[in-house]
Amino acid sequence: MQSNLYEIYESSLFQKTLKKFLGNGDTEVITRPACFFVRLKSEGTKFVKRIIIFPPNGFTGDEIALLNPHPEARRAKVKIIGKINPTKKGFKPLIREIKFSFSLTRSVPTEKTSAYAKFSGKYCKSQLKSWKNWFYVVKENGWGNFHSLINFSNEWVVALLEKELVDQKTIDIKSYIEKLSQPEAKKLKVALQKVERIGDKIFDDAKFVSELLKFSPKILVPILIQMLNVQETGKHENCTFFALLLKIAKKNKRQVLEEVRRAIELKSAPYYYLEDLDRKLSKS
């Protein structure tokens, strides 16, 4: 009988691994389309550690053929602990059953409506990985900026992630918020907090997205660009703000492009996202 996430998470083997790797701080489980991340609720701004839980045939990308961007990482590495059975005391060996797909450079074409990239033999490579040894998934030269991990086994698998972060800029939206009436300012702040809290799951709520996009582009666009500086917690918050900017650009391309180019000049948000927005909007 197949195990479920609750049984895996509550097992003595996983709890022992969690305490050893993350310590005794408060944790939360982040649910992705085909895997789970366990993180400390209070993470550092320079270095983070997380645990990846793969269900049978699970993967870290939003879709199995997509590689996620990781411009927030200066470098990152993963160690596969092994296959886990909640009734067993130790991990089971995993031999060449995790497929690691990665870009060779930062300059990879991305999807029209997102910051994600499809695997391409021209820009990417794949390797089959086994348990016990650490391996890099992101390097400082841009190698692995896009990557994904796929569990080819029919069992649950646990892996450790260590990530060194690039320096983050401070989010500064005060001057834009002050241009709104008090009720509108409060409404927008609550909406932004929701995006930070649940990330790309906001797109499951079409009404929420529609209401958010009703704000004037003159106010909303520079705010969303500033929000690209948000700390990533595994919920794809940065990619969510990126996608919202693309939605606004469908009707206000010039406005978005001007603000993006201004931000590039001022270096007020992560260059990766700004460059990709500039490239997409210049072509469309």
Buried (B, 14 or more C-beta within 10 A) or exposed (E): EEBEEEBBBEBEBBEEBBEEBBEEEEBEBBEBEBBBBBBBEEBEEEEBBBBBBBBBEBBBBBBBBBBBBBBBBBBBBBBBBBBBBBEEEEBBEBEEBBBBBBBBEBEBEBBEEBBBBBBEEEBBEBEEBBBEEEEBBBBEEBBBBBBBBBBBBEBBBBBBBBBBBBEBEEBEBEEBBEEBEEEBBEBBEEBBEBBBEBBBBBBEEEEBBEEBBEBEBEBBBBBBBBBBBBBBBBBBBBBBBBBBBBBBBEEBBEBBBEBBBEBBEEEBBBEBBBBBBBBBBEEE
